Amino acid sequence: MEACHSPHQSNVTSYGATALAIVTLEAFAGVWINAFIVCVLGIGWVKKKTLNSNEKILLLLGFSRFWYLCISWAYSFLARIYPNYLYVHTILQLAVFFQTFFNYSNLWVSACLCVFYCIKIANFRNTFFIYLKVKIDRMVPLLLLGSGILAFAMGIVAYDVADKPHCNNHNSTRQGNFGKARIRMDKHFFPSFFLAGFGYAASFMTVIFSAVFLLFSLWRHKHKMQTNSMKDLSMDAHVRAMKSIFSFLVMYSINFVCLVLEMVYVTEKRSHMTFLIVVFQYTFPGVHSLILIFSNPKLEKTLLTILSLERIVKCKFCMS
C-alpha cells in the first residue's frame, strides 16, 4: 500500500524532540517494571504449574501495560519523527486498535484487582458480601475474560473511528500537528466518543467504590485495634495498606481526568495541556506497577535480591 505522501519526511522541532525524549524515558522505565512482573510471575507459573488469583490478575495487568507502553511509544515516535508513515493504510488503524485494546485492558484489569482486594481484605457482615468472598477466586477468570472482551470491543470502535479520516492536508503534517488521528468532531463520531467515555467512567466508578469500601473497612478495623490496644505491628500493616490504596485511588483519579481531557483535546493542536496529559499517561502504568511490586512480598523479595546481586557485581568489578 502507498502512503498519501513521502514517508521519509521528518520535521522535528526542539519542543517535539524534548517531548519525545521525556516520553521515551517514561515508557522504557514502565516497560522494564512491567516486564519484571511478567517474567517473575511467568517463571513461577512454569515452575509451580499454577497461579493464585492475585498473581493471575497481576500477570495480565503487567502484560497489558507492557504492550500498551510499547505500542504507545512506537506511535509517538512515528507521529513525531516520521508522521507520514501513519498515512499508510491500516498502519494508523492497527496502531489505534492495539493501543486502545491494551489501554482498556489496563484500566479494567486494574479495576478487577481493586475489586479483588476489596472482597478479599474488607470485612463486612453482609450476606452477599460473604458470598462474594467465598466465590471470588472462581470469579476471577470470568472477570478477566470480561475485561478482555470489553477491551476488544472498544478496540474495534477505535479502529472504525481511525478508519474514517484517510488523509489530512500536507501542511498540518509538516507542522507536526498529526497528534492522535485528527478527527473532525461531527455527529458521526459522538456515539464512539460516548462509548469510550462510558468505558472510562465505568472502570473509574468500579475502582472508586471498591477503594472506598476497602478504606472504610481498614479504617474501622484500625480504630478497633486502637480501642483494644492491640499490637502496633498489625496496626502499622493496616496503615500501610490504607496508604497504598489511597495512593492508587489518587493516581487512578488523575488518570481518569487525563483520559477525559484527551478526548476533549483529540482534535486540538499540540499544546502544553496535551503534553502534560501524555506525560502522566506514560507515568501511571509504571509507577502503579512499582507500588504493586513493593506491596507483593514475592515480587519485592525478587527485586531486592536482583538489586543486591547487582551491587555485589559492581563492587567486585570496582575492586578488580
C-alpha positions in Angstrom: 0.0 0.0 0.0 1.2 3.5 -0.7 1.2 6.4 1.7 -0.5 9.7 0.9 2.9 11.5 0.9 6.5 10.5 1.1 7.0 8.6 4.3 10.6 9.7 4.6 9.7 13.3 5.6 10.7 14.3 9.1 10.5 17.7 10.7 11.1 17.6 14.4 11.2 20.8 16.5 13.2 21.2 19.7 9.9 21.0 21.6 8.9 17.8 19.8 12.4 16.3 20.5 12.2 17.2 24.2 8.7 15.8 24.5 9.8 12.5 22.7 12.8 12.2 25.0 10.7 12.5 28.1 8.1 10.1 26.8 10.8 7.6 25.9 12.4 7.7 29.4 9.0 7.1 31.0 7.9 4.4 28.5 11.1 2.4 28.9 11.1 2.6 32.7 7.5 1.4 32.7 8.3 -1.3 30.2 11.1 -2.7 32.4 9.0 -2.6 35.5 6.1 -4.4 33.9 8.4 -6.8 32.1 9.8 -7.7 35.6 6.3 -8.5 36.9 5.5 -10.7 33.8 8.9 -12.5 34.0 8.8 -13.3 37.7 5.2 -14.4 37.7 5.6 -16.3 34.4 8.7 -18.2 35.7 6.8 -19.0 38.9 3.8 -20.3 36.8 6.1 -22.6 34.8 7.8 -23.9 37.9 4.6 -24.4 40.1 2.2 -25.1 37.2 -0.3 -22.9 38.9 -1.0 -19.3 39.9 -3.3 -17.9 42.6 -6.0 -15.4 41.8 -3.9 -12.3 42.8 -1.0 -13.5 40.6 -3.3 -14.1 37.6 -4.5 -10.5 37.8 -1.0 -9.1 38.2 0.3 -11.2 35.3 -2.4 -10.0 32.9 -2.0 -6.4 34.2 1.7 -6.4 33.7 1.3 -7.9 30.2 -1.3 -5.3 29.2 0.8 -2.4 30.5 4.0 -3.7 28.8 2.4 -3.8 25.4 0.4 -0.6 25.9 3.6 1.3 26.6 5.5 -0.3 23.7 2.8 0.5 21.2 2.1 4.0 22.6 5.8 4.8 22.4 6.1 3.5 18.8 3.0 5.5 17.9 4.5 8.7 19.4 7.9 8.1 17.7 6.3 7.7 14.3 3.9 10.7 14.9 6.8 13.0 15.7 9.7 11.6 13.6 8.0 10.0 10.5 4.3 11.1 10.7 3.6 10.2 7.0 4.2 6.5 7.8 0.9 6.7 9.7 -0.8 7.5 6.4 -0.1 4.0 5.1 -3.4 2.2 5.0 -4.1 0.1 8.1 -1.0 1.2 9.9 -2.8 4.0 11.8 -5.9 1.8 12.2 -4.0 -1.1 13.7 -1.9 1.2 15.9 -5.0 2.8 17.3 -6.8 -0.6 17.7 -3.9 -2.2 19.7 -3.3 1.0 21.8 -7.0 1.2 22.7 -7.2 -2.6 23.4 -4.3 -2.6 25.8 -5.3 0.7 27.4 -8.7 -0.6 28.2 -7.2 -3.9 29.4 -5.0 -1.9 31.7 -8.0 0.1 33.1 -10.3 -2.9 33.5 -7.8 -5.3 34.9 -6.7 -2.6 37.4 -10.4 -2.3 38.4 -10.6 -6.1 38.8 -7.5 -6.0 41.0 -9.2 -3.3 43.2 -12.4 -5.3 43.4 -10.4 -8.5 44.3 -8.6 -6.7 47.1 -11.8 -5.2 48.4 -13.6 -8.5 48.6 -10.6 -10.4 49.9 -9.5 -7.9 52.6 -12.6 -6.0 53.6 -14.6 -7.3 56.5 -18.4 -6.8 56.2 -21.1 -9.0 57.6 -23.5 -8.6 54.7 -24.6 -11.9 53.3 -24.0 -11.1 49.7 -20.5 -9.8 50.5 -19.7 -13.0 52.4 -20.9 -15.0 49.3 -18.6 -13.0 47.1 -15.7 -13.6 49.5 -16.2 -17.3 49.1 -16.7 -17.3 45.3 -14.2 -14.6 44.3 -11.4 -17.0 43.4 -13.7 -18.8 40.9 -15.0 -15.4 39.5 -11.5 -14.0 38.7 -11.1 -15.9 35.3 -14.6 -14.6 34.3 -13.7 -11.1 35.4 -10.5 -11.2 33.3 -12.3 -12.7 30.3 -15.0 -9.9 30.5 -12.3 -7.3 30.7 -10.7 -8.7 27.6 -14.0 -8.8 25.7 -14.8 -5.2 26.6 -11.3 -4.1 25.6 -11.6 -5.9 22.3 -14.9 -4.2 21.6 -13.5 -0.8 22.3 -10.6 -1.6 20.1 -12.9 -2.3 17.2 -14.7 1.0 17.9 -11.4 2.9 17.8 -10.4 1.1 14.6 -13.6 2.2 13.0 -13.1 5.8 14.1 -9.5 5.8 12.8 -10.6 4.3 9.5 -12.8 7.4 8.7 -10.2 10.2 8.1 -7.9 8.7 5.4 -5.6 11.6 4.7 -5.1 15.0 6.3 -3.6 18.0 4.5 0.1 18.1 3.9 0.6 21.4 5.9 -0.7 20.0 9.2 1.7 17.1 8.9 4.7 19.3 8.2 3.8 21.4 11.2 3.9 18.3 13.4 0.2 18.5 14.2 -0.8 15.0 13.4 -1.5 14.1 17.0 -3.7 11.1 17.5 -5.9 10.8 14.5 -7.1 14.3 13.5 -10.8 13.6 13.6 -13.4 16.2 12.7 -15.9 16.2 15.6 -19.2 15.8 13.7 -22.2 13.8 14.8 -20.9 10.6 13.2 -18.2 10.3 15.9 -20.3 11.2 19.0 -21.5 7.6 19.6 -17.9 6.3 19.5 -16.8 9.0 21.9 -19.7 8.3 24.2 -18.9 4.6 24.3 -15.2 5.5 25.1 -16.3 7.9 27.9 -18.7 5.3 29.3 -15.9 2.7 29.4 -13.6 5.1 31.2 -16.4 6.1 33.7 -17.5 2.5 34.4 -14.0 1.4 35.3 -13.4 4.6 37.3 -16.6 4.1 39.3 -15.7 0.4 40.0 -12.3 1.5 41.4 -13.9 4.3 43.4 -16.5 2.2 45.1 -14.1 -0.7 45.8 -11.3 1.5 47.2 -13.8 3.5 49.4 -15.3 0.3 50.8 -11.9 -1.2 51.4 -10.5 2.0 53.0 -13.6 2.2 55.3 -13.2 -1.4 56.4 -9.5 -0.9 57.1 -10.1 2.3 59.0 -12.8 0.7 61.1 -10.5 -2.3 61.9 -7.7 0.1 62.7 -10.0 2.0 65.1 -11.0 -1.2 66.8 -7.3 -2.2 67.3 -6.6 1.2 68.8 -9.5 0.9 71.2 -8.5 -2.6 72.2 -4.8 -1.6 72.5 -3.7 -4.4 70.1 -0.1 -4.8 68.7 1.4 -1.9 66.8 2.8 -4.2 64.1 -0.7 -5.2 62.9 -1.8 -1.6 63.1 1.2 -0.5 61.0 0.3 -3.1 58.4 -3.2 -1.7 58.1 -1.9 1.9 57.9 0.5 0.9 55.1 -2.3 -0.9 53.2 -4.5 2.2 53.6 -1.8 4.5 52.2 -1.2 2.1 49.3 -4.9 2.0 48.4 -5.3 5.8 48.8 -2.3 6.5 46.5 -3.7 4.2 43.9 -7.1 5.9 44.2 -5.5 9.3 43.7 -3.4 8.1 40.7 -6.4 6.4 39.0 -8.5 9.5 39.5 -5.8 11.7 37.9 -5.5 9.2 35.0 -9.3 9.2 34.5 -9.2 13.0 34.3 -6.4 12.8 31.7 -8.3 10.3 29.6 -11.4 12.6 29.6 -9.2 15.6 28.7 -7.5 13.6 26.0 -11.0 13.0 24.4 -11.6 16.8 24.6 -8.3 17.8 23.1 -8.1 15.0 20.5 -8.7 17.4 17.6 -6.6 20.2 19.1 -3.0 21.1 18.0 -0.2 20.1 20.4 -0.1 22.2 23.4 1.2 22.2 27.0 -2.0 20.7 28.2 -1.8 17.7 25.8 1.8 17.2 26.6 1.0 17.1 30.4 -1.8 14.6 29.7 0.6 12.3 27.7 3.3 12.6 30.3 1.0 11.4 33.1 -0.5 8.6 31.0 3.0 7.2 30.5 3.8 7.7 34.2 0.7 5.8 35.6 1.4 2.3 34.3 5.0 2.3 35.6 4.5 4.0 38.9 1.4 2.0 39.9 3.1 -1.3 38.9 6.1 -0.3 41.1 3.7 0.2 44.0 2.3 -3.2 43.3 5.8 -4.8 43.3 6.5 -3.4 46.8 3.0 -4.4 48.0 3.7 -8.1 47.0 6.2 -10.0 49.2 7.2 -12.3 46.3 7.9 -9.6 43.8 9.5 -7.3 46.4 11.9 -10.1 47.5 12.9 -10.9 44.0 13.5 -7.3 43.1 15.6 -6.7 46.2 17.6 -9.9 45.5 18.4 -8.7 42.0 19.4 -5.3 43.2 21.6 -6.8 45.9 23.3 -9.1 43.3 23.8 -6.1 41.0 25.5 -4.2 43.8 27.8 -7.2 44.6 28.8 -7.5 41.0 29.6 -3.7 40.8 31.7 -3.9 44.0 33.7 -6.8 42.6 34.2 -5.0 39.3 35.4 -1.9 41.1 37.8 -3.9 43.3 39.3 -5.7 40.3 
